[in-house]
Amino acid sequence: MKRYFLILLVIISISACSPSSNDDINQHFEYVPITSVEMPSEFTLGQTYQIKVSYVLPNGCYRFYNHDYVYENTSRLIGAIAIVNNDATCTQAAIEGEFTINVIARQNEPYIFMFWEGRDNQGIDQYLIIEVPVI
């Protein structure tokens, strides 16, 4: 009986690890443009603030995944990240969405927020830059 149980356990373990067709989804991550931002015009040192960020997904093959929030000295670079399904038949309508970032004002220097808006015709990254003084 123990031998039967052990063989069954091995078979289940092997079959659980074998690849299936569901694991073969062709997708990748991609930044999507940030279209607008709602935030205070100034921060008070030590206070927490919510920044509401709106983005647009180009079509139904895109699904919001997460956001980047990268520190670079007194600057903060923010980007919206989507998962793109390369194999799906997609709706062509753009989809708008939003996410919120919590920021605690911990520095005396002004914060410089750089929100990724996309690339221009030459492929250069474009940013919505907002400077927020700390009082």
C-alpha positions in Angstrom: 0.0 0.0 0.0 2.8 2.4 0.8 4.5 1.6 -2.5 1.3 2.3 -4.4 0.9 5.6 -2.6 4.5 6.6 -3.3 4.1 5.7 -7.0 0.9 7.8 -7.2 2.6 10.7 -5.5 5.4 10.6 -8.0 3.0 10.5 -11.0 1.0 13.5 -9.6 4.2 15.4 -9.0 5.6 14.8 -12.5 2.3 15.7 -14.2 1.9 18.8 -12.1 5.3 20.1 -13.4 4.8 19.2 -17.1 4.1 22.2 -19.3 0.6 22.7 -20.7 -0.7 24.7 -23.6 -2.0 27.4 -21.1 1.6 28.2 -20.1 2.5 29.0 -23.7 0.7 32.4 -23.9 2.7 34.8 -26.0 2.8 38.1 -24.1 5.2 40.8 -23.1 5.4 43.9 -20.8 5.2 47.4 -22.2 5.0 50.9 -20.8 1.7 52.7 -21.7 1.3 56.5 -21.8 0.3 58.5 -18.7 -2.4 61.0 -19.7 -3.0 63.1 -16.6 -2.0 63.4 -12.9 -3.9 64.8 -9.9 -1.6 65.9 -7.0 -1.3 68.8 -4.6 0.7 71.9 -5.5 2.9 71.6 -2.4 3.9 69.1 0.2 4.3 69.5 4.0 7.3 67.7 5.4 6.2 64.4 7.1 2.8 64.3 5.5 1.5 61.5 3.2 -0.1 62.4 -0.1 -2.0 60.4 -2.7 -1.2 61.0 -6.4 -3.8 59.9 -8.8 -2.4 58.9 -12.2 -4.4 58.2 -15.3 -3.1 56.1 -18.2 -4.5 54.8 -21.5 -4.2 51.2 -22.9 -4.1 51.3 -26.7 -6.5 48.4 -27.3 -8.0 45.3 -25.7 -4.8 43.3 -25.9 -3.4 45.4 -23.2 -4.1 44.8 -19.5 -2.7 47.1 -16.7 -0.1 45.3 -14.6 1.6 47.7 -12.3 3.6 50.9 -12.2 7.2 51.9 -11.9 8.3 54.4 -9.2 12.0 55.0 -9.5 14.0 57.3 -7.3 16.7 59.4 -8.9 18.1 61.9 -6.4 15.2 64.4 -5.8 13.4 63.1 -9.0 10.8 60.4 -9.2 10.2 58.6 -12.5 6.8 57.1 -12.8 5.6 54.8 -15.6 2.5 52.6 -16.2 3.2 49.0 -17.2 0.8 46.8 -19.1 0.9 43.1 -20.1 0.3 42.7 -23.9 -1.2 39.5 -25.2 0.4 39.0 -28.6 -1.9 36.2 -29.8 -5.3 37.5 -28.9 -8.0 39.0 -31.1 -8.4 42.4 -29.6 -10.9 45.2 -29.5 -9.5 48.3 -31.0 -11.0 50.8 -28.5 -8.5 52.5 -26.2 -9.1 51.8 -22.5 -8.5 54.4 -19.8 -7.6 53.5 -16.3 -6.0 55.0 -13.2 -3.8 54.0 -10.2 -2.8 55.8 -7.0 0.7 56.4 -5.5 1.2 57.2 -1.9 4.1 59.7 -1.3 5.5 60.6 2.1 7.2 64.0 2.0 10.6 63.1 3.6 12.9 65.6 2.0 13.3 69.4 2.3 14.1 69.8 -1.4 11.3 70.1 -4.0 10.1 66.8 -5.5 10.4 66.5 -9.2 8.0 64.0 -10.7 8.5 62.8 -14.2 5.5 60.9 -15.6 6.2 58.9 -18.8 3.9 60.1 -21.6 5.4 58.1 -24.5 7.9 58.6 -27.2 8.1 61.3 -29.9 8.7 60.7 -33.6 12.5 60.3 -33.0 11.9 57.7 -30.3 12.9 60.0 -27.4 11.0 59.5 -24.1 8.6 62.3 -23.3 7.7 63.2 -19.7 5.1 65.3 -17.9 7.3 67.1 -15.4 5.8 68.4 -12.2 7.8 70.1 -9.4 6.3 70.1 -6.0 7.8 72.3 -3.3 8.0 71.1 0.3 7.0 73.6 3.0 
